[in-house]
Amino acid sequence: MAHRGGIKIGPGEPRYEVLRRGFNARWLAARPDYIRLPRSSAEVKTALQEALDEPASPERSRITIRSGGHCYEDFVCAPDVRVIIDLSLMDGAHVDDGMGAFCMEAGLTLGQFYKKMYQRTGKTLPGGSWSTVALGGHVTGGGFGLLSRQHGLTVDYLYAVEVAVVDRTGTVELVTATRDDDDPDLKDLWWAHTGGGGGNFGIVTRMWFRDLPQAPRSVLSAMGGWRWEEIDEDRFRCIVGNFGAFFEEHQGGPGDEYAALFGILTLNHASQPQIGLMAQIDSGVPNARELIRNFEREINQGVGRELHPLTVAIGEHPVFAAGEVLGEHATFGRVREELLAVPWTVTEKVSAPHNAKCGKHKSAYMRKALPAEQVTALWRSLTEDRGTRREAVVQIDSYGSAVNRLKPDDTAVVQRDSIMKLQHQIYWPADQDGTDHLRWIRTLYRNMYHGGVPVPNEVTDGCYINYPDTDLNDSAWNTSGVPWFTLYYGANYPRLQRAKRRWDPGNVFRHGQSVEL
């Protein structure tokens, strides 16, 4: 039904069952009164105001916002949610001459965004490679991707945000905050969206980006896998150690020829066929082809086993399963060159709002290579019960380089001296009990980190808010004494609280790990 607050979908309508949930099939219990789909900032304002003015019970009072629906926890879809405001119809993008910036709406997906930006400007944004993720959540959490070692984080280019906020009287207003604002409150509102996470301060409707990097003419990418059947513990330690040592050495300082190379190590459970390795580099970098070959040689040095074509999907990323092999003994001479007539980091896929799998995710920033005890914990969990197929992976992404050019308080992303970022993942069918899968990933994580979490210290530096994990709130799994908000935000948390008190004094926008008043 059309409305000045957008389309309204209630129970009984065919679209309701699809739209009441997100991508992760763990969260199927939400039965909101309705889902609202606004098509403009004005309709967002109206939809939010009407939702606020409606009577609500304490048990079902939350109004939540969804842009792409990929939230890993039940922050958007849960039994206490009364209204979901879905921004997926707000997918416009244009060059804003008045602002001197590229403007996008919050429901625009990464796949749409890369294509529109490249075709209109020849520019790009160093964001993620999962094309159905929307920018409203990805950017506000400090999104990163395969071009981040070359160009930094998405938030490093965020110039302005338009946000629907709620004042102390319950009145909604649209506020635009920029990087250049003299008003400290507005400056805080902009800053809070440079890594403070989504769903904390208001509804982001539009974003503007300035000084975007030129898209590469093409990129070189290569991938391959070691067969698990050929990997013993010593070889496993060699692979993980070589990967960490490489990025400890190549942190993007002056003269570092590998500053633009992005590498991914995918440590699949041993019930799967392979451990995976991927690399990508801008083909315009001097000696790019030789650099990517040297990368493979260094990671495989001392392993004594060659890399084979990668044959398995990686968690939520099936795009990584089809590519050229790393390794001189196979087809490494055919390192793939992807021309940029279309987006180069993603394979276009239908933007399905959900899938049939449940998932649990955890994360860690690494300032140094993984110490021996962490590698031991990985080996034990990844080789546990090889006979039972487990769709689990610890993905280690390279980090640092251009990401670390900014200071920790320049944006809300405090982690600005890490060299790797880990994502611990496990998946299981929605019709299967997840108890054992949750036990597996929780035990692995607890065994990897002292106190059960990657406490900021000389080796680790907390967690990534875009991979939310409510176990960080639970003293049964976090015995470190370090609260969840320190793990995500470090010393930047008090400023985020200041922004919260100013722009969401009624705590309208709240979830299991929202910024506290």
Buried (B, 14 or more C-beta within 10 A) or exposed (E): EEBEBBBBBEEEBEEBEEBBBBBBBBBBEBBBBBBBBBBBBBBBBBBBBBBBEEEBEEEBBBBBBBBBBBBBBBBBBBEBBBBBBBBBBBBBBEEBEEBEBBBBBBBBBBBBBBBBBBEEEEBBBBBBBBBBBBBBBBBBBBBBBBBBBBBBBBBBBBBBBBBBBBBEEEEBEBBBBBBEBEEEEBBBBBBBBBBBBBBBBBBBBBBBBBEBBEBBEBBBBBBBBBBBEBBEEEBBBBBBBBBBBBBBEBBBEEEBBBBBBBBBBBBBBBBBBBBBBBBBBBBEBEEBBEBBBBBBEBBBEEBEBBBBBBBBBBBBBEBBBEBBBBBBEBBBEEBBBBEBEBBBBBEEEEBEBBBEBBBBBBBBBBBBBBEEEBBBBBBEBBBBEBEEEBBBBBBBBBBBBBBBEBEBBBBBBBBBBBBBBBBBBBBBEBEEEBEEBBEBBBBBBBBBBBEBBBBBEEBBBBBBBBBBBBBBEEEEBBEBEBBBBBBBBBEBBEBBBBBBBBBBBEBBBBBBBBBBE
